[in-house]
Amino acid sequence: MESSGKGRIELGREHHVFDYYSTINKQSENFVVALDLPIYGEEILNLSLTSQKISGSFTKRINQTRTIEKFFGVWQSWIVAREKNKLPASQFELHGDKLIFIDALSENESVTLTLHALTNDSYFARQTLKYRHRGTNKEMTLEMFTTECRNLAVH
């Protein structure tokens, strides 16, 4: 599966907008996202499909904490499930054209993945990954607006 489009990520005080291209690298068992950041150029984000490991040049740009690993871990679990044509082990809700997956990480922490706008080509045009900590009001958000998706697996 390959996709491309635009996106934005908010991690605490850090805000980045980008163009992206993503693919599954079967050899390294990674989901690879190339992010083209204005001013900075291309950065790579690798999400392992076999472990909770995240790597790549983009991880050096962000302050990689346990919370960020959890945040990307939920996205990684969705990608792995999608590759197996299964639903992730999450609670899910359907609201109109939105499919929402909810992962409670702890009593105060949760991550939601919202898939918006299923296209006629069988992929979701928008993905929103949001982390919330109720005790500290800490939030992180990743939004991806897909303009192209090849290999028409649900995206």
N, C-alpha and C positions, 0 to 999 in steps of 0.2 A: 504494500500500500504506500502510495506517495501522495502528498498533498502540498499545496502552497497557498499563500495568502498574506494577510496582514495580522498584526497582533499588538498587544500591550501587556505589560506585566508591572504590577505594583507590589513591591516587597518592602514594607515599612516606608521609609522616606525615599526609597529608590523607585523611579518611574522610568520605564523604557518603552518606546514604540519601535516596531520593527516590521520588516517583510520577512517571511519565512518560507523555507522549503523543508519538508520532513520526509523521511523514508525509514523503512525497517531494514537494517543491515543483518541479514540472516547469518553471515559468517561470524560476526562479533556478538550476535544476539543482543543488539542495541537498537533502540528507537533513537534516531539521530535527527536533531533539529538544527538547521543552519539558520541563524538569526542575523539579518542584515540591519545593524543599528546605525542610524544616522551619526555622523562624525566619527564613530569608533570603527565601523566596518563590520566584517563578518565574525561572528562568534559561534561556537558549536556547543550544543547541549546534548549529552548522551545519557539516555535512561536505559539501564540494563534491563533486559527482559527476563533475567534469571535471578536477580537479586535486587536489593533496594539501593544499589549503587548509582550515583549520578556523577558525571564527570564532564570534562570538556572546558574550553576556554571561557565559556559564559559563567561557569561556577567560580572562576577567579574574580569576576566582576561583582558578584553578589556575596554577601556575608553568609556563607554556608553554615547554617545551624541545624540542630536536630529538628526544629520546626519546619525548616525549608525541606529537609529530607522527607518528612512526613507529607508535606504538601505535594511534592513531586511523586512520592510513593503512591498516592491515591491515583494520580494521573497514569502512572506506570501500570497499576493494577487494571485500569480501564483498557489500556492499550493491549495488555496481555490477553485479557478476556476477549476483546474484539478480534484479535488474531486467531483465537480459537472458536470464533463465532458463538460466544457465550456472553451472558450478562455478568458483570463483576459481582462479587459477594458483598453487595451494598443494599441498603434499603433504597427503593426507588419509587418515584411518583410520576404520574403523567398529568400534565396541565396543558391542555390545548395542544399546541405544536412543540411543547417543551417536555423533554425527558430529564428528570432530575434524579441523580444518584447521591445519596447522603451517607457519609462515613463518619460515625462518632469515634474519634480517636481516644477520647477520655471523657470524663464527666463535663469538662469545660471546653474541650476542643472538638471541632468538627470541620470536615471538608465536604463541599458539595461540588458536583460536576453537573452543569446544566447544558444540555444539548438542545439547541434552538434551530428551528427552520429546516426541517427535512426537505431536501431538494428533490426535483424530479429525477435526478441522477443517483438517488439513494445515499446521499451523505448529508450530514448536518452542516449547515453553512456557518454556524457559530457555536463555539465551545467556551464555557465560562467555568473556570476552576477557582473556587473561593475557599480560603481557610479563615476560620473565626475562632477566637479564644474569648469566651464570655467573661472570664475573670479579669483579663487585662485589656479587653476591647481591641486586641491585636488582630489585624486582617491582612491577607495577601490575596491578590487576584491576578489570574492569567486569563486573558481573552484572546481567542484566535478566530479570525474571520476567514474561512476557507473559500477560495475562489476557484480552485481546481483540485480534484481528487481523482486519481487514477487507481484502478483496481477497486471496483465499486463495493468494497466492504463498507459497512456502516461506519461513518467517521465522526 
